Amino acid sequence: MSPRWSDAVHTKVTDISLARTGRELPCFETIRSPGGVLALLAALCIFCMVCGCLGASPSPSGGGITPIDLPEPPGTCTLTGALAELDLLGAEGGLNVTGTSVHQVLGTGMSLDGRATSWALGLRDGEEVRWLTFGLTGWKEISLRAPVPAEEVNLTSVLSPEELLAMQDGMLSPIMEQLGADTVDIDLSEGVYATTIRSDAGMETLAFRADTGEVIV
C-alpha cells in the first residue's frame, strides 16, 4: 500500500544531507512570473537530463514499428512517493541536512494520475536557498541560483498533486486534448497550484487554491 500524503511529508526537511554537484544554472530573477516559472522548469529538465535524473529514451533498434500505447514511463513517481523516499534516506542515515523548510515544489512531465518524470524542491536553510531534484536516479542537490518565495509551503495542509489533478480532471482533460498534450507541469508555492499545459499547439496555465483545489479566476 502506498503511503498516505500526510504520512509521507513534513513541512521541515530534516536529517537529509546531499552532496552538491558543483554545477550552476543561470540565475532567474523573476521566477514568480509565468515565463520565469517555465524557464526554471526547463532549466531543471535540462539539468536532470544532463545528470541522468530522467534517463534517456532508448532508440528503437532495426526498422521495426515503435509501439505508441506505452505504459507509464519508467521512473515516474508521485510527489507522495518521492517524499517517502526522502524520508527513508534520512531514516537510513545516509544523507543528512537539518533546519530546511520547503518554499516551492515543481513537477514536470506529470500525467493526470499525479506521476511526474521529475520533481524539484526549493528549500530555505537559514538565509541560504537550496534546490533538490528527484528523478530516475533518486534525490540530488543541485547548484541553482534561483530565488524561492518567502512563504513556506505547509505540505500537510494542502492537497497533494495527485488529489488536485483527480479533482480537476474534468477541466484539465479537454484542454490537454485540445492542445495535444499528454502531461502537465505544476508549481506549488504561496498557497497556489499553477498548472501549465503546453505543446507545440500552444500553452495554457490554470491556477488553483492549494488547500481546496478551487479555481482561481
Rosetta blueprint (number, residue, H / E / L):
1 M L
2 S L
3 P L
4 R L
5 W H
6 S H
7 D H
8 A H
9 V L
10 H L
11 T L
12 K E
13 V E
14 T L
15 D L
16 I L
17 S L
18 L L
19 A L
20 R E
21 T E
22 G E
23 R E
24 E E
25 L E
26 P L
27 C L
28 F L
29 E L
30 T L
31 I L
32 R L
33 S L
34 P H
35 G H
36 G H
37 V H
38 L H
39 A H
40 L H
41 L H
42 A H
43 A H
44 L H
45 C H
46 I H
47 F H
48 C H
49 M H
50 V H
51 C H
52 G L
53 C L
54 L L
55 G L
56 A L
57 S L
58 P L
59 S L
60 P L
61 S L
62 G L
63 G L
64 G L
65 I L
66 T L
67 P L
68 I L
69 D L
70 L L
71 P L
72 E L
73 P L
74 P L
75 G L
76 T L
77 C E
78 T L
79 L H
80 T H
81 G H
82 A H
83 L H
84 A H
85 E H
86 L H
87 D H
88 L H
89 L H
90 G H
91 A H
92 E H
93 G L
94 G L
95 L L
96 N L
97 V L
98 T L
99 G L
100 T E
101 S E
102 V E
103 H E
104 Q E
105 V E
106 L E
107 G E
108 T E
109 G E
110 M E
111 S L
112 L L
113 D L
114 G L
115 R L
116 A E
117 T L
118 S E
119 W E
120 A E
121 L E
122 G E
123 L E
124 R E
125 D E
126 G L
127 E L
128 E E
129 V E
130 R E
131 W E
132 L E
133 T E
134 F E
135 G E
136 L L
137 T L
138 G E
139 W E
140 K E
141 E E
142 I E
143 S E
144 L E
145 R L
146 A L
147 P L
148 V L
149 P L
150 A L
151 E L
152 E L
153 V L
154 N L
155 L H
156 T H
157 S H
158 V L
159 L L
160 S L
161 P H
162 E H
163 E H
164 L H
165 L H
166 A H
167 M H
168 Q L
169 D H
170 G H
171 M H
172 L H
173 S H
174 P H
175 I H
176 M H
177 E H
178 Q H
179 L H
180 G L
181 A L
182 D L
183 T L
184 V E
185 D E
186 I E
187 D E
188 L E
189 S E
190 E L
191 G L
192 V E
193 Y E
194 A E
195 T E
196 T E
197 I E
198 R E
199 S E
200 D L
201 A L
202 G E
203 M E
204 E E
205 T E
206 L E
207 A E
208 F E
209 R E
210 A L
211 D L
212 T L
213 G L
214 E L
215 V E
216 I E
217 V L
